[in-house]
Amino acid sequence: MSIQSESRIYRDLELMEEENSAFRLLAPVVELAPDTRSRLVFLTDPTGLAVERYKLLRRKLCALKPKGGLLLVTSPSSSDGKTLNSINVAMSLAEDGRQTCLVDLDLRAPRMAVELGYEPPEDGLVEVLEGLTTVSQSMRKVSGRPLYVLGNRSGIQSPSRHLSADVLEPFLADLRSKFEWVIVDTAPAIPMSDVADVLPHVDGALMVVRAGKTKRSLIDPSLEILGTKIWGVVLNDSLINGSTYYGYYGYGTTRKDRK
């Protein structure tokens, strides 16, 4: 065999290794079955305006982190739409061919599996963090997309030990090594400390607020918690051209901008 041929084989193997690095874990494939009223726009309205806005958000995220990154999504309070936006952002990245992992780190009130319409394994993310099972056993791959999900069947009352640095750091570092993008849906920023626990381990954060619902008094304290990690603010349920729009965002909003 010539040196040139051998070099080409090694190069081809390296490319295959790079392409498959996000899954040497042969994750079981799931078909999504969200509610018919779901706002997962990449499934329900793939040619709509909301999808275009998520594509713009994707472009901005990829400009910030061309090689991918680890993104936290939160909100000032519950019912602001953080989980739906986490999923739509992850789907947008996956639709662009980027290996993406979606993680439900809202351990108190997990909603990701319900919104996606799939049943997570009995040993889910909580059991992974407890060392009772592995990522490969709990991971599921969404059919037809380079999108992987780690969810939970039910919540736990006190997740502080699951979110400690010695547990989270190796777990998220492992996901970062396997995926281009890791999207982490967390608990609301207020009143629990969960977001503050996760924040040191991510590259940036998006905060979701719901038009007409999120209390203004919670926005500044939430931004204070996120600090320099804030990459943007997503405004949910705003009106564009007279119709309710899910996922419209004001990218890179700062305290000065709002005064």
Backbone bond lengths (Angstrom), bond angles and torsions (degrees), N, CA, C in turn:
res aa  C-N    CA-C-N  psi(-1)  N-CA   C-N-CA  omega(-1)  CA-C   N-CA-C  phi
1 M - - - 1.475 - - 1.530 109.41 -
2 S 1.316 116.60 135.06 1.457 120.21 -179.19 1.523 110.93 -74.30
3 I 1.334 114.75 157.61 1.470 119.49 177.27 1.519 110.50 -60.69
4 Q 1.345 116.41 -37.55 1.464 120.45 -178.99 1.526 110.60 -65.19
5 S 1.356 116.49 -42.97 1.464 119.73 -179.88 1.520 111.01 -65.68
6 E 1.350 115.32 -41.91 1.457 119.69 179.22 1.524 110.92 -63.44
7 S 1.333 116.76 -40.14 1.464 121.09 178.84 1.523 110.76 -62.90
8 R 1.324 116.30 -39.42 1.468 120.24 -179.96 1.521 111.06 -66.35
9 I 1.353 116.79 -39.38 1.459 120.38 178.69 1.526 110.49 -61.87
10 Y 1.336 115.53 -46.06 1.469 118.89 179.04 1.518 111.27 -61.98
11 R 1.348 117.27 -39.18 1.457 120.65 179.51 1.524 110.52 -65.00
12 D 1.338 116.65 -41.90 1.454 120.96 178.40 1.526 110.87 -63.64
13 L 1.344 115.79 -39.94 1.466 119.17 178.46 1.515 111.60 -64.95
14 E 1.328 116.30 -38.28 1.465 120.39 177.73 1.519 110.77 -63.38
15 L 1.341 116.66 -41.11 1.464 120.01 178.68 1.514 110.64 -64.78
16 M 1.342 116.97 -41.88 1.462 120.23 178.75 1.515 110.42 -63.73
17 E 1.339 116.38 -40.68 1.459 120.87 179.09 1.523 110.21 -62.73
18 E 1.341 116.45 -41.53 1.466 120.34 179.60 1.519 110.81 -65.49
19 E 1.331 116.84 -42.11 1.461 120.62 -178.85 1.522 111.39 -66.89
20 N 1.331 117.40 -32.78 1.455 120.78 -174.61 1.523 113.48 -97.50
21 S 1.336 116.99 -0.63 1.454 119.47 -175.36 1.510 111.86 -60.96
22 A 1.324 117.90 -28.61 1.445 120.06 177.99 1.491 112.40 -91.33
23 F 1.419 114.47 0.71 1.421 103.57 141.57 1.479 117.79 -163.12
24 R 1.371 105.78 91.18 1.433 117.17 157.84 1.530 107.60 -74.57
25 L 1.349 117.55 -24.19 1.460 121.17 172.46 1.520 106.87 -74.24
26 L 1.289 118.32 114.14 1.458 120.61 -178.98 1.524 107.94 -82.71
27 A 1.314 115.98 77.58 1.459 121.63 -175.16 1.525 110.51 -70.03
28 P 1.346 117.69 136.35 1.456 120.21 174.77 1.527 111.17 -58.55
29 V 1.327 116.09 142.74 1.463 121.53 -178.45 1.522 109.85 -90.07
30 V 1.334 116.11 137.08 1.468 120.53 177.06 1.525 109.68 -120.74
31 E 1.318 115.13 144.24 1.457 122.20 172.03 1.525 108.02 -94.39
32 L 1.320 117.12 128.98 1.455 120.45 -178.87 1.517 110.57 -80.04
33 A 1.333 115.26 140.70 1.461 120.61 177.86 1.520 108.80 -137.47
34 P 1.334 117.40 67.27 1.468 120.07 -179.10 1.519 111.18 -70.00
35 D 1.312 115.27 163.07 1.458 121.54 175.68 1.524 109.78 -57.15
36 T 1.339 116.43 146.81 1.471 120.19 -178.56 1.524 112.53 -62.32
37 R 1.333 117.29 -21.22 1.464 121.31 178.08 1.529 111.85 -94.38
38 S 1.300 115.90 11.27 1.461 121.17 -176.38 1.522 111.81 -58.69
39 R 1.327 114.88 148.15 1.462 121.48 175.38 1.529 111.59 -101.96
40 L 1.315 116.50 22.64 1.456 120.81 173.32 1.523 106.99 -79.31
41 V 1.326 114.48 87.51 1.467 120.23 -164.51 1.522 113.89 -67.05
42 F 1.335 118.26 -23.88 1.454 119.26 178.33 1.522 111.22 -70.70
43 L 1.349 116.25 -16.54 1.457 121.21 175.82 1.522 112.02 -100.05
44 T 1.332 116.61 -38.07 1.459 120.17 -171.73 1.525 114.72 -97.26
45 D 1.324 117.54 -25.44 1.470 120.72 -177.00 1.528 109.88 -148.45
46 P 1.352 116.80 62.74 1.466 120.41 -170.66 1.523 115.17 -65.60
47 T 1.332 117.89 -13.63 1.465 119.84 178.14 1.528 111.93 -109.04
48 G 1.327 117.04 10.16 1.455 121.29 -175.39 1.522 113.97 -82.92
49 L 1.339 114.56 174.33 1.454 121.69 -178.74 1.521 112.66 -63.70
50 A 1.338 116.31 -37.32 1.462 119.29 -178.01 1.521 111.11 -61.10
51 V 1.328 116.94 -40.76 1.460 120.34 178.78 1.525 110.32 -60.75
52 E 1.325 116.27 -40.25 1.473 119.52 179.17 1.519 111.40 -63.34
53 R 1.334 116.69 -37.20 1.460 119.38 179.09 1.530 111.31 -69.14
54 Y 1.332 116.57 -37.10 1.457 119.02 175.85 1.528 111.35 -66.61
55 K 1.307 116.60 -32.64 1.465 119.72 176.03 1.525 110.92 -65.40
56 L 1.337 116.47 -38.13 1.460 119.91 175.67 1.524 110.95 -64.28
57 L 1.325 115.72 -41.27 1.463 120.01 177.32 1.532 110.01 -62.86
58 R 1.327 115.77 -42.57 1.469 120.09 177.58 1.528 110.96 -57.87
59 R 1.324 115.99 -43.68 1.459 120.05 -179.57 1.532 110.92 -60.68
60 K 1.321 116.25 -41.11 1.460 119.97 -179.69 1.530 111.52 -68.96
61 L 1.325 116.56 -40.24 1.456 119.76 178.07 1.530 110.92 -62.73
62 C 1.321 115.49 -43.38 1.466 119.54 -178.26 1.529 111.70 -71.53
63 A 1.332 116.79 -25.64 1.464 119.26 174.27 1.527 110.24 -70.76
64 L 1.330 115.98 -36.47 1.459 120.51 177.77 1.527 111.73 -69.16
65 K 1.341 115.65 -41.46 1.467 121.23 -176.65 1.531 108.46 -131.93
66 P 1.320 117.99 80.35 1.470 120.96 -176.36 1.522 113.77 -57.24
67 K 1.318 117.22 -28.87 1.463 120.06 -179.28 1.526 112.72 -95.53
68 G 1.333 116.19 8.88 1.453 119.90 -179.20 1.510 112.00 93.42
69 G 1.324 116.06 175.22 1.450 119.35 -178.02 1.511 112.44 -174.79
70 L 1.313 114.42 -172.35 1.459 122.24 -178.26 1.528 107.70 -116.94
71 L 1.323 115.43 114.91 1.466 122.11 -171.66 1.520 111.26 -115.21
72 L 1.321 116.20 127.57 1.462 122.92 175.36 1.521 108.89 -94.86
73 V 1.339 116.35 138.03 1.471 121.32 175.67 1.524 108.19 -122.47
74 T 1.330 115.49 126.90 1.457 119.81 -179.96 1.525 109.51 -142.92
75 S 1.315 116.15 -173.19 1.463 122.61 178.37 1.519 107.76 -153.88
76 P 1.336 117.41 162.89 1.465 118.40 178.94 1.531 113.18 -66.62
77 S 1.343 116.71 -31.61 1.463 120.28 -176.37 1.522 109.14 -147.73
78 S 1.314 116.57 176.62 1.462 120.69 179.34 1.529 110.58 -73.53
79 S 1.317 116.26 159.79 1.476 123.85 176.87 1.524 113.59 66.60
80 D 1.315 117.78 21.75 1.470 120.44 175.70 1.527 112.24 -87.92
81 G 1.348 116.79 -14.56 1.454 120.30 178.17 1.516 114.95 102.85
82 K 1.332 117.30 19.96 1.468 119.66 -176.25 1.531 112.02 -65.43
83 T 1.335 117.54 -38.38 1.462 119.66 -177.79 1.524 111.17 -68.17
84 L 1.323 117.14 -43.91 1.462 120.46 178.15 1.521 111.00 -62.35
85 N 1.312 116.45 -39.54 1.460 119.39 178.46 1.523 111.56 -70.60
86 S 1.334 117.92 -36.22 1.464 120.77 174.87 1.524 110.01 -57.48
87 I 1.325 115.64 -46.65 1.466 120.55 -178.02 1.516 110.74 -66.29
88 N 1.327 117.31 -45.44 1.470 120.08 -178.35 1.526 112.02 -65.04
89 V 1.330 117.01 -37.85 1.465 119.94 176.23 1.525 109.95 -64.10
90 A 1.329 116.52 -45.42 1.462 120.56 179.74 1.524 110.97 -62.41
91 M 1.321 116.79 -41.84 1.462 119.91 178.94 1.520 111.63 -65.27
92 S 1.323 116.00 -36.58 1.460 119.80 178.40 1.522 110.60 -62.08
93 L 1.320 116.89 -43.83 1.459 121.09 179.03 1.529 110.80 -65.85
94 A 1.325 116.24 -41.89 1.459 120.04 179.75 1.520 111.31 -66.60
95 E 1.343 117.30 -37.23 1.466 120.82 178.36 1.518 111.10 -61.67
96 D 1.314 116.53 -23.92 1.461 121.82 178.88 1.528 111.39 -88.81
97 G 1.315 116.15 8.46 1.453 121.16 177.43 1.504 115.06 83.61
98 R 1.323 117.79 13.12 1.469 121.58 -177.64 1.527 109.70 -92.93
99 Q 1.341 115.43 127.60 1.458 120.29 179.01 1.527 108.42 -63.27
100 T 1.324 116.01 117.15 1.459 121.29 -170.36 1.520 110.59 -130.19
101 C 1.321 115.71 139.51 1.461 121.51 175.64 1.526 109.14 -120.07
102 L 1.305 116.33 131.76 1.459 123.33 -179.76 1.523 107.78 -110.14
103 V 1.333 116.39 122.70 1.465 121.75 -172.31 1.521 110.08 -120.14
104 D 1.326 117.05 127.06 1.464 121.48 178.99 1.528 109.22 -92.15
105 L 1.342 115.00 87.72 1.466 119.99 178.54 1.527 112.21 -94.88
106 D 1.320 117.15 14.60 1.458 119.57 168.66 1.525 105.47 -84.66
107 L 1.319 115.34 78.27 1.458 120.56 -170.59 1.522 112.94 -70.77
108 R 1.332 116.92 -20.12 1.467 119.72 179.57 1.524 111.80 -77.32
109 A 1.312 116.64 -38.95 1.465 120.86 -176.25 1.527 110.03 -142.09
110 P 1.327 118.24 69.56 1.462 120.97 -177.68 1.527 111.91 -66.10
111 R 1.350 115.57 133.74 1.469 120.48 -178.81 1.525 112.98 -128.07
112 M 1.314 116.68 -7.59 1.460 119.86 -170.97 1.522 112.34 -60.76
113 A 1.334 117.39 -47.60 1.464 120.22 -178.24 1.522 111.55 -63.07
114 V 1.332 115.84 -38.43 1.468 120.02 178.64 1.523 110.72 -63.67
115 E 1.331 116.82 -45.81 1.462 120.86 -178.74 1.537 111.30 -66.11
116 L 1.331 116.45 -38.38 1.462 120.04 179.47 1.523 112.03 -74.41
117 G 1.322 116.89 -26.01 1.454 120.00 -179.21 1.521 112.78 78.89
118 Y 1.332 115.89 43.42 1.464 119.25 173.36 1.522 108.10 -136.66
119 E 1.327 116.02 158.69 1.467 120.09 -178.94 1.517 109.52 -101.26
120 P 1.334 117.65 113.87 1.471 119.72 179.06 1.522 110.08 -69.72
121 P 1.318 117.63 160.59 1.467 120.17 178.88 1.520 111.14 -66.53
122 E 1.316 116.30 159.88 1.461 120.07 178.53 1.523 110.92 -59.03
123 D 1.313 115.99 -39.76 1.464 120.45 175.10 1.518 108.07 -93.88
124 G 1.327 115.29 94.19 1.456 120.89 -175.57 1.509 112.47 -100.05
125 L 1.326 115.30 -149.40 1.457 121.02 -175.04 1.522 112.61 -62.00
126 V 1.322 117.46 -39.22 1.470 120.02 179.32 1.520 110.53 -57.48
127 E 1.333 115.79 -43.39 1.468 119.75 -179.34 1.532 111.39 -68.50
128 V 1.344 116.59 -31.31 1.465 120.00 174.52 1.524 109.65 -62.84
129 L 1.335 116.22 -47.20 1.463 120.65 -178.61 1.530 112.22 -67.07
130 E 1.330 116.26 -24.85 1.468 120.52 177.54 1.528 111.89 -85.69
131 G 1.326 116.52 -4.66 1.461 120.02 179.95 1.512 114.03 78.49
132 L 1.342 117.20 15.45 1.463 121.28 -177.88 1.524 112.54 -88.71
133 T 1.315 116.78 -18.17 1.454 121.75 177.45 1.527 108.26 -149.77
134 T 1.309 116.73 177.25 1.464 120.34 -175.65 1.528 110.79 -109.99
135 V 1.325 114.55 162.29 1.465 119.96 176.30 1.521 110.28 -57.26
136 S 1.314 117.68 -42.96 1.460 120.95 -177.15 1.519 112.13 -63.24
137 Q 1.336 117.73 -30.61 1.459 120.58 179.54 1.519 112.25 -79.05
138 S 1.335 116.90 -28.60 1.469 120.25 -177.10 1.518 113.69 -96.52
139 M 1.333 116.58 -18.91 1.463 121.31 -178.75 1.525 111.30 -68.68
140 R 1.339 115.97 144.82 1.457 122.20 172.08 1.526 108.40 -129.47
141 K 1.325 115.84 143.03 1.466 121.12 177.69 1.514 109.36 -103.37
142 V 1.327 116.55 132.87 1.463 121.20 177.88 1.521 108.85 -76.87
143 S 1.294 116.26 129.76 1.459 121.68 -177.11 1.525 111.58 -58.65
144 G 1.334 116.07 132.88 1.453 121.31 173.48 1.505 115.84 79.84
145 R 1.337 118.03 3.69 1.467 120.93 -177.72 1.525 110.04 -140.58
146 P 1.334 118.03 150.04 1.463 120.46 173.08 1.526 110.45 -79.98
147 L 1.337 115.38 53.11 1.462 122.50 -176.45 1.521 109.00 -123.12
148 Y 1.330 115.94 127.09 1.460 122.96 -178.76 1.520 108.64 -120.33
149 V 1.327 115.90 146.82 1.466 119.70 -175.34 1.523 110.65 -130.35
150 L 1.334 114.29 143.11 1.459 122.60 173.28 1.519 106.89 -125.10
151 G 1.324 116.38 109.68 1.454 119.74 -175.88 1.516 112.86 -126.61
152 N 1.332 115.10 -175.82 1.459 123.10 179.49 1.517 110.10 -133.40
153 R 1.311 115.88 150.82 1.463 120.23 176.14 1.528 111.65 -81.03
154 S 1.322 116.73 -33.82 1.465 120.24 -177.37 1.519 109.72 -148.99
155 G 1.330 114.86 165.04 1.446 120.40 -176.76 1.522 112.85 -91.92
156 I 1.328 115.13 170.77 1.455 121.56 175.06 1.522 108.12 -126.33
157 Q 1.330 116.12 150.94 1.459 120.05 -173.20 1.522 113.08 -75.52
158 S 1.316 117.52 -36.48 1.463 120.17 -174.97 1.532 110.33 -132.12
159 P 1.341 116.69 93.54 1.460 119.96 -175.60 1.529 114.65 -91.74
160 S 1.325 118.28 14.12 1.460 120.17 -171.83 1.528 112.39 -58.13
161 R 1.328 117.99 -41.00 1.462 118.48 -178.67 1.515 111.63 -72.35
162 H 1.336 117.07 -26.83 1.465 120.36 177.64 1.530 111.33 -73.17
163 L 1.330 115.94 -22.55 1.468 121.17 -177.91 1.525 112.17 -103.89
164 S 1.315 116.93 11.27 1.464 119.82 178.71 1.524 109.69 -69.59
165 A 1.305 116.64 155.99 1.463 121.54 -175.25 1.521 112.21 -60.41
166 D 1.333 117.97 -38.54 1.463 119.46 -177.06 1.522 112.30 -70.19
167 V 1.329 117.59 -18.35 1.468 121.50 175.72 1.529 110.72 -93.02
168 L 1.334 115.88 -48.85 1.467 119.87 -174.56 1.521 113.45 -69.97
169 E 1.318 117.10 -41.13 1.461 119.55 -173.44 1.529 112.82 -57.94
170 P 1.341 119.89 -51.24 1.468 118.49 179.01 1.519 112.93 -68.85
171 F 1.336 116.95 -33.77 1.467 120.77 179.12 1.525 111.27 -63.13
172 L 1.322 117.23 -50.60 1.466 120.53 -178.62 1.523 111.54 -71.55
173 A 1.333 117.04 -33.06 1.465 119.65 176.49 1.525 110.50 -63.10
174 D 1.325 116.80 -37.86 1.467 121.08 177.92 1.525 110.65 -64.09
175 L 1.337 117.29 -44.60 1.466 120.40 178.59 1.522 110.60 -65.00
176 R 1.322 116.88 -40.49 1.459 120.95 180.00 1.529 110.54 -60.33
177 S 1.321 117.26 -35.21 1.467 120.79 -178.61 1.523 112.14 -73.11
178 K 1.327 117.09 -19.60 1.463 121.23 -175.59 1.524 113.73 -100.83
179 F 1.328 116.83 -24.62 1.457 120.81 -172.65 1.513 111.81 -123.52
180 E 1.327 114.76 153.75 1.459 119.59 173.72 1.518 110.20 -73.29
181 W 1.322 116.03 -45.42 1.464 120.98 178.63 1.528 110.07 -126.01
182 V 1.325 115.93 138.10 1.460 122.66 171.88 1.524 106.86 -122.76
183 I 1.328 116.49 118.98 1.467 122.26 -179.84 1.523 108.01 -106.20
184 V 1.331 116.14 120.54 1.460 121.60 -174.16 1.519 109.80 -111.75
185 D 1.321 115.86 112.21 1.466 121.72 175.03 1.525 107.54 -85.08
186 T 1.319 116.84 118.74 1.465 120.33 -177.08 1.526 111.01 -114.09
187 A 1.313 114.81 177.14 1.468 120.95 175.62 1.525 109.77 -66.79
188 P 1.331 118.15 164.48 1.467 119.93 172.19 1.525 110.92 -56.86
189 A 1.319 115.99 151.11 1.468 120.61 -176.63 1.523 112.33 -66.96
190 I 1.333 116.07 -27.62 1.467 121.69 -177.08 1.534 108.56 -126.11
191 P 1.338 119.79 136.00 1.462 128.67 9.94 1.531 113.69 -103.22
192 M 1.336 118.36 -3.71 1.462 120.80 -173.81 1.532 111.40 -78.75
193 S 1.325 115.97 167.86 1.467 121.41 -178.12 1.526 112.68 -95.13
194 D 1.328 117.98 5.93 1.468 121.62 -172.77 1.529 112.31 -57.10
195 V 1.335 116.93 -46.99 1.463 120.74 -178.29 1.527 110.46 -61.70
196 A 1.315 116.95 -43.32 1.459 120.68 179.26 1.524 111.27 -61.95
197 D 1.337 117.04 -31.34 1.462 120.78 178.36 1.527 111.49 -70.86
198 V 1.327 117.07 -37.74 1.473 121.91 -175.52 1.529 111.39 -82.00
199 L 1.313 116.93 -31.83 1.465 123.08 -170.58 1.529 114.94 -52.37
200 P 1.331 120.30 -41.35 1.465 119.04 -177.87 1.527 114.22 -62.46
201 H 1.331 117.18 -17.05 1.462 121.09 -173.38 1.531 113.58 -100.88
202 V 1.348 117.65 3.36 1.466 120.68 -178.21 1.523 109.67 -115.48
203 D 1.343 114.92 165.22 1.462 119.97 178.80 1.524 112.10 -84.58
204 G 1.324 116.48 -36.71 1.451 120.01 -176.81 1.513 110.99 -160.41
205 A 1.341 115.93 175.65 1.459 120.79 -175.67 1.524 110.85 -141.86
206 L 1.325 115.48 145.00 1.457 122.90 168.52 1.523 107.78 -111.47
207 M 1.322 116.72 139.00 1.453 121.00 175.15 1.525 109.15 -112.63
208 V 1.326 115.63 129.05 1.463 121.67 -178.91 1.521 109.38 -101.53
209 V 1.333 116.52 127.33 1.462 121.32 173.37 1.528 108.00 -123.58
210 R 1.315 116.19 148.09 1.460 120.45 -178.10 1.526 109.85 -106.35
211 A 1.322 115.60 125.47 1.462 121.03 -179.77 1.530 110.29 -58.33
212 G 1.336 115.62 129.41 1.456 120.87 177.01 1.513 114.60 77.15
213 K 1.340 117.19 1.39 1.463 119.25 -177.18 1.524 112.61 -125.30
214 T 1.332 116.93 -49.93 1.463 120.36 -177.59 1.527 110.61 -64.43
215 K 1.301 117.56 130.55 1.453 121.42 179.72 1.527 110.05 -72.14
216 R 1.327 115.24 130.38 1.461 120.27 179.06 1.525 111.79 -57.67
217 S 1.314 116.07 -33.38 1.464 120.14 -176.67 1.528 112.43 -65.74
218 L 1.364 117.35 -15.52 1.456 120.64 -178.75 1.526 112.66 -95.81
219 I 1.339 116.77 -13.48 1.464 119.45 -172.56 1.530 111.60 -70.49
220 D 1.337 116.90 -51.59 1.465 119.31 -179.00 1.534 112.53 -61.84
221 P 1.342 119.83 -44.89 1.467 118.68 176.83 1.535 112.95 -60.29
222 S 1.323 116.29 -35.32 1.471 119.84 178.31 1.521 110.85 -66.88
223 L 1.337 116.59 -41.88 1.456 120.69 177.94 1.531 110.91 -65.47
224 E 1.319 116.21 -34.44 1.461 119.58 176.95 1.527 110.42 -62.96
225 I 1.324 116.75 -39.72 1.465 120.70 178.85 1.527 110.33 -64.51
226 L 1.329 116.79 -43.51 1.460 121.01 -177.65 1.527 112.06 -72.44
227 G 1.317 116.44 -29.72 1.461 121.35 174.94 1.515 113.72 54.65
228 T 1.329 116.83 -134.00 1.465 121.67 -176.10 1.521 112.86 -74.48
229 K 1.318 117.47 -7.50 1.468 120.17 179.69 1.532 112.56 -79.22
230 I 1.341 117.45 -10.98 1.471 119.32 -176.45 1.525 110.77 -67.93
231 W 1.335 116.26 125.79 1.462 122.45 177.44 1.525 111.88 -103.49
232 G 1.313 117.20 -23.97 1.456 118.17 -178.39 1.510 111.64 -179.79
233 V 1.330 115.38 168.29 1.460 122.34 178.34 1.523 108.35 -122.86
234 V 1.313 116.17 127.02 1.461 122.38 178.53 1.523 108.47 -97.23
235 L 1.330 116.39 124.47 1.464 121.34 177.67 1.515 108.85 -100.19
236 N 1.309 115.76 111.40 1.459 122.86 -175.61 1.525 110.97 -90.97
237 D 1.328 116.15 145.51 1.475 121.73 175.29 1.522 113.38 62.02
238 S 1.314 117.74 32.16 1.461 119.65 173.41 1.524 108.47 -82.72
239 L 1.322 116.42 164.79 1.461 121.18 -179.02 1.523 110.59 -100.59
240 I 1.324 115.68 128.06 1.457 121.56 173.55 1.519 107.42 -129.29
241 N 1.322 115.87 124.53 1.462 121.35 -179.01 1.528 112.12 54.98
242 G 1.342 115.21 36.29 1.451 119.80 173.75 1.501 115.88 81.76
243 S 1.332 118.72 2.71 1.460 119.74 -179.18 1.525 109.30 -124.76
244 T 1.349 115.37 152.09 1.460 120.15 179.38 1.510 109.07 -70.17
245 Y 1.292 115.04 133.19 1.461 120.09 -176.05 1.509 109.42 -124.22
246 Y 1.310 117.34 130.24 1.447 122.52 -177.00 1.517 109.38 -97.78
247 G 1.323 116.09 122.55 1.434 119.64 173.05 1.510 115.24 95.84
248 Y 1.314 118.56 9.06 1.460 119.71 174.27 1.520 108.47 -65.92
249 Y 1.305 116.62 139.04 1.460 117.68 -173.70 1.515 111.85 -134.86
250 G 1.341 113.91 154.21 1.447 120.65 170.10 1.508 106.94 -106.03
251 Y 1.304 117.64 98.90 1.461 120.85 -169.86 1.522 110.84 -75.74
252 G 1.329 114.84 132.73 1.455 120.53 176.07 1.518 113.70 71.46
253 T 1.327 118.13 25.72 1.455 120.91 178.00 1.524 110.76 -61.24
254 T 1.299 116.93 136.94 1.464 120.68 178.30 1.521 109.42 -122.96
255 R 1.314 116.38 168.36 1.454 120.31 179.28 1.519 110.54 -61.17
256 K 1.337 117.66 -38.99 1.449 121.84 179.54 1.521 110.59 -62.45
257 D 1.359 116.88 -38.94 1.456 121.11 -178.62 1.525 111.76 -62.75
258 R 1.350 116.93 -29.49 1.461 119.71 -173.10 1.513 112.25 -87.12
259 K 1.308 119.14 -8.52 1.477 121.19 -175.72 1.528 110.99 -78.84
